[in-house]
């Protein structure tokens, strides 16, 4: 928290980082999820939008008409070279701006920070290969120009931030963080620090990723072929191979044996309290702190099942200002991987002690699939909606809670009433990276 003078009404400060807008471009039930109400309709029922075609997958199915409805004034010279990542990121940004009552076309984002989180590179490959395979001696001039524009927009991880910056006409900070599934969570923390330090009054944070279905299917086939050999050479410090993708993911369920991937984008608008109050914005809640740690293992693919560094991340967030007993809900980062469940269960036991059994901790990854970089922004948006509505969404696809859980995963398909002012949201990256975000209702 900043050292700015308190505002009237308790511990509120001018430089508090508050959330004023949320927007989505996620898999839905017959229609993509765009709005807060769309999201709540899925998550509050524990509904799964995953479909099966050899492997379960969450597909956005964004049509050209839907894109044009959200962004009618994009210059075709650029837009015809947009990848799915560009399109998803722009739609969620447009929706979040609408939700926050901000108009990027009239200069409302002129001084904003435009921050993107990207984990995968699947959306960049076609543009990269098209340029790599082009013959400069035979290609027509017009085709060369088209390839150049496509490549400049799409061959780097900064692809989405690039086009979002152009849409917003922002003159503020504009950069991308890439650390897998923790990417947008880290950017939430960066936005909070930029706001607390007075560098910006407004930040647009977006997480976007595409996981190629073809790649997932090929990985599945490779794993099936390698499994027997791997088991022979595997040592105690090597993880089991990734589980299969051909059954339904079930976080915190005793039958959990797989991860299902998805695609999409989530955008969160963050402002200084002073800026948001001045323009009469609706406040979803506050981002109080964010911390990132790593397990320190030599294996680049493993995680420490003790959960020690997740505990460390939480304690860094709480510092000496808050107590863990003030936090009755945690938005978990479980993707159905039993290793993730293990270190979460151990961390919660260490943090809460005997009170862990009363903690509500849920995951909605089974709603939309494990979508990588959007997970951090999605966790923030969904947790603040739960806090605002006084209801905790169930863990999607969890029906029979696993025996080793130290918390209540809210199984089933109904929300659980809970009046709470503080919450934590967790995200992880392969290699033992842990992110924790401390959230609060607007006026505590």
C-alpha positions as CSV (number, residue, x, y, z in Angstrom):
1,X,0.0,0.0,0.0
2,X,1.2,3.5,-0.7
3,X,2.0,6.1,2.0
4,X,-0.6,8.5,0.6
5,X,-2.8,10.2,3.1
6,X,-6.0,8.2,4.0
7,X,-9.3,9.3,2.5
8,X,-12.3,9.7,4.7
9,X,-13.6,6.3,5.7
10,X,-11.1,4.0,7.4
11,X,-8.0,2.8,5.6
12,X,-8.8,4.0,2.1
13,X,-6.1,5.8,0.2
14,X,-6.0,7.8,-3.0
15,X,-3.4,5.4,-4.5
16,X,-5.3,2.2,-3.7
17,X,-5.5,0.0,-6.8
18,X,-9.2,-0.7,-7.5
19,X,-10.8,-2.8,-10.2
20,X,-13.4,-0.9,-12.2
21,X,-14.0,-3.0,-15.3
22,X,-13.8,-6.7,-16.4
23,X,-14.2,-8.2,-19.9
24,X,-13.9,-11.6,-21.4
25,X,-13.5,-13.6,-24.6
26,X,-13.9,-17.2,-23.3
27,X,-15.5,-20.4,-24.3
28,X,-19.3,-20.4,-23.5
29,X,-22.3,-22.5,-23.8
30,X,-23.5,-21.9,-27.4
31,X,-22.0,-18.3,-27.3
32,X,-18.7,-16.9,-26.1
33,X,-18.5,-15.4,-22.6
34,X,-18.1,-11.6,-22.9
35,X,-19.7,-10.0,-19.9
36,X,-19.6,-10.4,-16.1
37,X,-23.2,-11.8,-16.2
38,X,-22.1,-14.3,-18.9
39,X,-19.2,-15.4,-16.7
40,X,-21.4,-15.7,-13.6
41,X,-24.0,-17.8,-15.5
42,X,-21.4,-20.4,-16.2
43,X,-19.2,-20.4,-13.1
44,X,-22.1,-20.2,-10.6
45,X,-23.5,-23.4,-11.9
46,X,-20.1,-25.2,-12.2
47,X,-21.0,-25.7,-15.8
48,X,-18.3,-27.0,-18.2
49,X,-18.0,-25.4,-21.7
50,X,-15.4,-28.1,-22.8
51,X,-16.2,-30.1,-25.9
52,X,-14.7,-33.4,-26.9
53,X,-13.1,-34.1,-30.3
54,X,-10.4,-36.7,-29.5
55,X,-9.5,-34.4,-26.6
56,X,-11.5,-32.1,-24.4
57,X,-11.0,-28.5,-25.3
58,X,-12.5,-25.1,-24.6
59,X,-13.0,-23.2,-27.9
60,X,-14.2,-19.6,-28.0
61,X,-15.8,-19.8,-31.4
62,X,-15.6,-16.0,-32.0
63,X,-17.2,-15.2,-35.3
64,X,-16.3,-12.3,-37.6
65,X,-19.6,-10.7,-36.8
66,X,-19.0,-10.9,-33.1
67,X,-15.6,-9.3,-33.5
68,X,-16.9,-6.5,-35.7
69,X,-19.7,-5.8,-33.2
70,X,-17.2,-5.2,-30.4
71,X,-14.6,-3.4,-32.6
72,X,-16.4,-1.8,-35.6
73,X,-13.7,0.7,-36.5
74,X,-10.5,-1.3,-36.8
75,X,-8.5,-0.5,-40.0
76,X,-8.8,-3.6,-42.3
77,X,-5.1,-3.2,-43.5
78,X,-4.1,-4.3,-40.0
79,X,-7.1,-6.4,-38.9
80,X,-6.9,-8.9,-41.8
81,X,-3.6,-10.0,-40.3
82,X,-4.9,-10.5,-36.8
83,X,-4.3,-13.9,-35.2
84,X,-6.9,-15.4,-32.8
85,X,-4.8,-14.0,-29.9
86,X,-5.1,-10.5,-31.3
87,X,-8.9,-10.8,-31.8
88,X,-9.5,-12.4,-28.3
89,X,-7.4,-9.8,-26.6
90,X,-9.0,-6.8,-28.4
91,X,-12.5,-8.1,-27.7
92,X,-11.9,-8.7,-23.9
93,X,-10.3,-5.2,-23.8
94,X,-13.2,-3.6,-25.5
95,X,-15.7,-5.3,-23.2
96,X,-13.8,-4.3,-20.1
97,X,-13.6,-0.7,-21.3
98,X,-17.4,-0.8,-21.9
99,X,-17.9,-2.3,-18.4
100,X,-15.8,0.5,-16.9
101,X,-17.5,3.2,-19.0
102,X,-14.2,4.1,-20.7
103,X,-14.0,5.0,-24.4
104,X,-10.6,4.2,-25.9
105,X,-11.6,6.2,-29.1
106,X,-12.1,9.4,-27.2
107,X,-8.8,9.5,-25.3
108,X,-9.9,7.9,-22.0
109,X,-6.9,5.6,-22.1
110,X,-4.4,8.1,-23.4
111,X,-2.1,7.9,-20.3
112,X,-3.0,4.3,-19.3
113,X,-0.6,1.4,-18.9
114,X,-1.4,-1.3,-21.4
115,X,-0.1,-4.6,-19.9
116,X,-0.4,-8.0,-21.4
117,X,0.3,-11.5,-20.2
118,X,1.2,-14.2,-22.7
119,X,2.3,-17.8,-22.1
120,X,2.0,-19.8,-25.4
121,X,3.3,-19.1,-28.9
122,X,0.7,-21.1,-30.8
123,X,-0.9,-18.0,-32.4
124,X,2.4,-16.8,-33.7
125,X,3.6,-19.8,-35.6
126,X,1.7,-19.4,-38.9
127,X,2.9,-15.8,-39.4
128,X,6.4,-16.8,-38.5
129,X,6.6,-19.7,-40.9
130,X,4.9,-17.8,-43.7
131,X,7.8,-15.2,-43.6
132,X,10.4,-17.9,-43.1
133,X,9.3,-19.8,-46.2
134,X,8.7,-16.8,-48.4
135,X,11.0,-16.5,-51.4
136,X,12.1,-12.8,-51.7
137,X,13.1,-13.3,-55.4
138,X,9.7,-14.5,-56.5
139,X,7.1,-13.0,-54.2
140,X,5.0,-10.1,-55.5
141,X,5.5,-6.7,-53.9
142,X,2.0,-6.5,-52.5
143,X,2.3,-10.0,-51.0
144,X,5.6,-9.0,-49.4
145,X,4.0,-6.0,-47.8
146,X,1.2,-8.2,-46.4
147,X,3.6,-10.7,-45.0
148,X,5.7,-7.9,-43.4
149,X,2.6,-6.4,-41.6
150,X,1.5,-9.8,-40.4
151,X,5.0,-10.6,-39.1
152,X,5.4,-7.3,-37.3
153,X,2.1,-7.8,-35.6
154,X,2.3,-11.4,-34.8
155,X,5.7,-13.1,-34.5
156,X,6.6,-11.9,-30.9
157,X,5.0,-12.5,-27.5
158,X,4.3,-8.7,-27.4
159,X,1.7,-9.2,-30.2
160,X,-1.4,-8.4,-28.2
161,X,0.0,-5.5,-26.3
162,X,1.1,-4.0,-29.7
163,X,-2.4,-3.9,-31.1
164,X,-4.1,-3.0,-27.8
165,X,-1.7,0.0,-27.5
166,X,-2.7,1.1,-31.0
167,X,-6.4,0.8,-30.2
168,X,-6.1,2.8,-27.0
169,X,-3.7,5.3,-28.4
170,X,-2.0,5.1,-25.1
171,X,1.2,7.0,-24.3
172,X,1.8,5.1,-21.1
173,X,3.8,2.0,-20.2
174,X,3.1,-0.8,-22.7
175,X,4.8,-4.2,-22.2
176,X,4.3,-8.0,-22.0
177,X,5.1,-10.5,-19.3
178,X,5.6,-14.1,-20.3
179,X,5.7,-16.6,-17.4
180,X,3.2,-19.2,-18.5
181,X,0.0,-19.5,-16.5
182,X,1.2,-16.8,-14.0
183,X,1.7,-14.2,-16.7
184,X,-1.4,-12.0,-16.2
185,X,-1.2,-12.5,-12.4
186,X,2.3,-10.9,-12.4
187,X,0.9,-8.1,-14.6
188,X,-1.8,-7.5,-12.0
189,X,1.0,-7.0,-9.5
190,X,2.8,-4.7,-11.9
191,X,-0.3,-2.6,-12.4
192,X,-0.8,-2.3,-8.7
193,X,2.7,-1.0,-8.2
194,X,2.5,1.4,-11.1
195,X,-0.7,2.9,-9.6
196,X,0.6,2.9,-6.0
197,X,3.8,4.6,-7.1
198,X,1.9,7.3,-8.9
199,X,3.3,6.5,-12.4
200,X,-0.2,5.9,-13.8
201,X,-3.8,6.3,-12.7
202,X,-5.2,3.6,-15.0
203,X,-4.0,0.2,-16.2
204,X,-5.5,-2.2,-18.7
205,X,-4.3,-5.8,-17.8
206,X,-5.0,-8.6,-20.3
207,X,-4.1,-12.3,-20.3
208,X,-4.4,-14.1,-23.7
209,X,-3.4,-17.6,-24.8
210,X,-4.2,-20.1,-27.6
211,X,-3.4,-23.8,-27.2
212,X,-3.4,-25.5,-30.6
213,X,-5.7,-28.5,-30.6
214,X,-3.5,-30.2,-33.2
215,X,-0.5,-29.7,-30.9
216,X,-2.4,-31.2,-27.9
217,X,-3.3,-34.2,-30.0
218,X,0.2,-34.8,-31.1
219,X,1.5,-34.4,-27.5
220,X,-1.0,-37.0,-26.5
221,X,0.3,-39.5,-29.1
222,X,3.9,-38.8,-28.2
223,X,3.2,-39.3,-24.5
224,X,1.5,-42.6,-25.2
225,X,4.5,-43.8,-27.2
226,X,7.0,-42.6,-24.6
227,X,5.3,-43.6,-21.4
228,X,6.9,-47.1,-21.0
229,X,10.4,-45.9,-21.8
230,X,10.0,-42.9,-19.4
231,X,8.9,-45.1,-16.5
232,X,12.0,-47.2,-16.9
233,X,14.4,-44.2,-16.7
234,X,12.4,-42.0,-14.3
235,X,14.0,-41.1,-11.0
236,X,12.5,-39.8,-7.8
237,X,13.2,-36.2,-8.7
238,X,11.5,-36.4,-12.1
239,X,7.7,-35.8,-12.5
240,X,5.3,-38.2,-14.0
241,X,4.5,-37.5,-17.6
242,X,1.6,-35.1,-18.3
243,X,-1.8,-36.9,-17.9
244,X,-4.0,-37.6,-20.8
245,X,-6.4,-35.0,-22.4
246,X,-9.1,-37.5,-23.4
247,X,-11.1,-37.4,-20.2
248,X,-12.8,-34.6,-18.4
249,X,-10.7,-32.5,-16.0
250,X,-11.8,-32.7,-12.4
251,X,-9.9,-30.3,-10.0
252,X,-10.0,-31.5,-6.4
253,X,-11.9,-34.6,-7.3
254,X,-10.6,-38.1,-6.3
255,X,-11.0,-39.1,-9.9
256,X,-8.8,-36.3,-11.2
257,X,-6.3,-37.7,-13.8
258,X,-6.0,-35.1,-16.6
259,X,-5.8,-31.5,-17.8
260,X,-8.1,-30.0,-20.5
261,X,-6.8,-26.9,-22.3
262,X,-8.7,-24.0,-23.6
263,X,-8.2,-20.6,-25.3
264,X,-9.4,-17.1,-24.7
265,X,-8.7,-13.7,-23.1
266,X,-9.6,-11.8,-19.9
267,X,-9.1,-8.1,-19.3
268,X,-9.2,-6.3,-15.9
269,X,-9.3,-2.5,-15.7
270,X,-7.4,-1.1,-12.6
271,X,-7.4,2.5,-11.4
272,X,-6.2,4.6,-8.5
273,X,-9.1,5.1,-6.1
274,X,-8.8,8.8,-6.5
275,X,-9.2,8.6,-10.3
276,X,-12.0,6.1,-10.2
277,X,-13.9,8.1,-7.6
278,X,-13.5,11.3,-9.5
279,X,-15.2,9.8,-12.5
280,X,-17.9,8.0,-10.5
281,X,-16.8,4.5,-11.6
282,X,-18.2,1.3,-10.1
283,X,-15.7,-0.4,-7.8
284,X,-15.6,-4.2,-7.9
285,X,-12.9,-4.4,-5.3
286,X,-9.2,-3.8,-4.5
287,X,-5.9,-5.4,-5.4
288,X,-4.0,-5.1,-2.1
289,X,-0.8,-7.1,-2.9
290,X,0.7,-9.6,-5.3
291,X,3.8,-11.8,-4.8
292,X,5.7,-14.3,-7.0
293,X,8.0,-17.0,-5.7
294,X,9.7,-20.1,-7.2
295,X,10.4,-23.5,-5.6
296,X,14.1,-23.3,-6.4
297,X,14.3,-26.8,-7.9
298,X,16.9,-27.8,-10.5
299,X,14.2,-29.6,-12.5
300,X,12.6,-27.1,-14.9
301,X,9.4,-29.0,-15.0
302,X,8.8,-29.9,-11.4
303,X,7.0,-28.4,-8.4
304,X,7.7,-28.9,-4.7
305,X,4.7,-30.7,-3.3
306,X,5.3,-29.3,0.2
307,X,3.9,-26.0,-1.0
308,X,6.5,-24.0,1.0
309,X,7.0,-21.3,-1.6
310,X,3.2,-20.8,-2.1
311,X,3.1,-20.2,1.7
312,X,5.9,-17.7,1.3
313,X,4.1,-15.9,-1.5
314,X,0.9,-15.6,0.7
315,X,2.9,-14.3,3.7
316,X,4.6,-11.7,1.5
317,X,1.1,-10.5,0.4
318,X,-0.2,-10.4,4.0
319,X,3.0,-8.8,5.3
320,X,2.3,-7.3,8.8
321,X,-0.9,-5.6,7.7
322,X,-3.3,-8.6,7.5
323,X,-3.9,-11.9,9.2
324,X,-4.6,-15.2,7.4
325,X,-7.7,-15.5,9.5
326,X,-9.3,-12.6,7.7
327,X,-9.3,-14.6,4.5
328,X,-12.2,-17.2,4.4
329,X,-12.0,-17.8,0.7
330,X,-9.2,-18.8,-1.8
331,X,-9.5,-19.0,-5.5
332,X,-7.3,-22.0,-6.3
333,X,-5.2,-22.5,-9.4
334,X,-5.9,-26.3,-9.8
335,X,-6.0,-27.5,-13.3
336,X,-6.8,-31.1,-12.4
337,X,-3.2,-32.0,-11.9
338,X,-2.8,-34.1,-8.7
339,X,0.6,-32.5,-8.0
340,X,-1.0,-29.0,-8.0
341,X,-3.7,-30.3,-5.6
342,X,-1.0,-31.7,-3.3
343,X,1.0,-28.6,-2.9
344,X,-2.1,-26.5,-2.5
345,X,-3.5,-28.8,0.2
346,X,-0.1,-28.7,2.0
347,X,0.2,-24.9,1.7
348,X,-3.4,-24.4,3.1
349,X,-2.7,-26.7,6.0
350,X,0.5,-24.7,6.8
351,X,-1.2,-21.4,6.5
352,X,-4.5,-22.1,8.3
353,X,-3.7,-24.9,10.7
354,X,-6.8,-26.5,12.2
355,X,-9.0,-23.8,10.7
356,X,-8.2,-25.1,7.2
357,X,-11.2,-27.4,7.2
358,X,-13.5,-24.4,7.2
359,X,-11.8,-22.6,4.3
360,X,-13.7,-22.5,1.0
361,X,-11.3,-22.9,-1.9
362,X,-12.5,-23.5,-5.4
363,X,-11.3,-23.6,-9.0
364,X,-13.3,-22.9,-12.2
365,X,-10.7,-24.2,-14.6
366,X,-13.1,-27.0,-15.5
367,X,-15.6,-24.4,-16.9
368,X,-13.4,-23.1,-19.7
369,X,-10.3,-25.3,-19.7
370,X,-6.8,-24.5,-18.6
371,X,-6.1,-21.4,-20.7
372,X,-2.7,-20.3,-19.5
373,X,-2.0,-16.6,-19.3
374,X,-5.7,-15.5,-18.8
375,X,-5.9,-17.4,-15.5
376,X,-4.6,-14.6,-13.4
377,X,-7.0,-12.0,-14.6
378,X,-9.8,-14.5,-14.6
379,X,-9.1,-15.4,-10.9
380,X,-9.2,-11.7,-9.9
381,X,-12.4,-11.0,-11.9
382,X,-14.3,-14.0,-10.7
383,X,-13.2,-13.7,-7.1
384,X,-14.3,-10.1,-6.9
385,X,-17.7,-11.0,-8.5
386,X,-18.1,-13.7,-5.8
387,X,-17.2,-11.2,-3.1
388,X,-19.6,-8.6,-4.5
389,X,-22.5,-11.1,-4.8
390,X,-21.8,-12.9,-1.5
391,X,-21.7,-16.3,-3.2
392,X,-18.7,-18.7,-3.8
393,X,-18.9,-20.6,-7.1
394,X,-18.5,-24.4,-6.9
395,X,-15.4,-26.2,-8.3
396,X,-16.4,-27.2,-11.8
397,X,-16.6,-31.0,-12.3
398,X,-15.8,-31.7,-8.7
399,X,-18.3,-34.2,-7.4
400,X,-16.3,-36.5,-5.1
401,X,-13.7,-34.5,-3.2
402,X,-10.2,-36.1,-3.0
403,X,-9.2,-37.6,0.3
404,X,-6.1,-35.5,0.8
405,X,-7.8,-32.1,0.7
406,X,-7.3,-29.8,3.7
407,X,-10.1,-27.4,2.6
408,X,-13.7,-27.4,1.4
409,X,-13.7,-27.4,-2.5
410,X,-17.5,-26.6,-2.7
411,X,-18.4,-29.7,-4.8
412,X,-21.5,-29.9,-6.9
413,X,-23.3,-27.3,-9.0
414,X,-24.5,-24.7,-6.6
415,X,-22.9,-21.6,-5.0
416,X,-22.3,-21.4,-1.3
417,X,-23.3,-18.2,0.6
418,X,-20.3,-16.4,2.1
419,X,-20.0,-12.8,3.3
420,X,-16.3,-12.0,2.9
421,X,-14.2,-8.9,2.5
422,X,-10.8,-10.5,1.8
423,X,-9.7,-13.3,-0.6
424,X,-6.6,-14.8,-2.1
425,X,-6.1,-15.9,-5.7
426,X,-3.4,-18.4,-6.8
427,X,-1.7,-19.0,-10.1
428,X,1.3,-21.2,-11.1
429,X,3.7,-21.8,-13.9
430,X,5.5,-25.0,-14.8
431,X,8.9,-25.0,-13.1
432,X,7.6,-24.2,-9.6
433,X,6.5,-20.5,-10.0
434,X,3.8,-19.5,-7.5
435,X,1.8,-16.3,-7.6
436,X,-0.5,-15.1,-4.8
437,X,-2.8,-12.1,-5.1
438,X,-4.6,-10.5,-2.1
439,X,-7.9,-9.0,-2.9
440,X,-10.5,-7.0,-0.9
441,X,-13.9,-5.5,-1.2
442,X,-13.9,-1.8,-2.2
443,X,-14.1,0.0,1.1
444,X,-12.4,-2.1,3.7
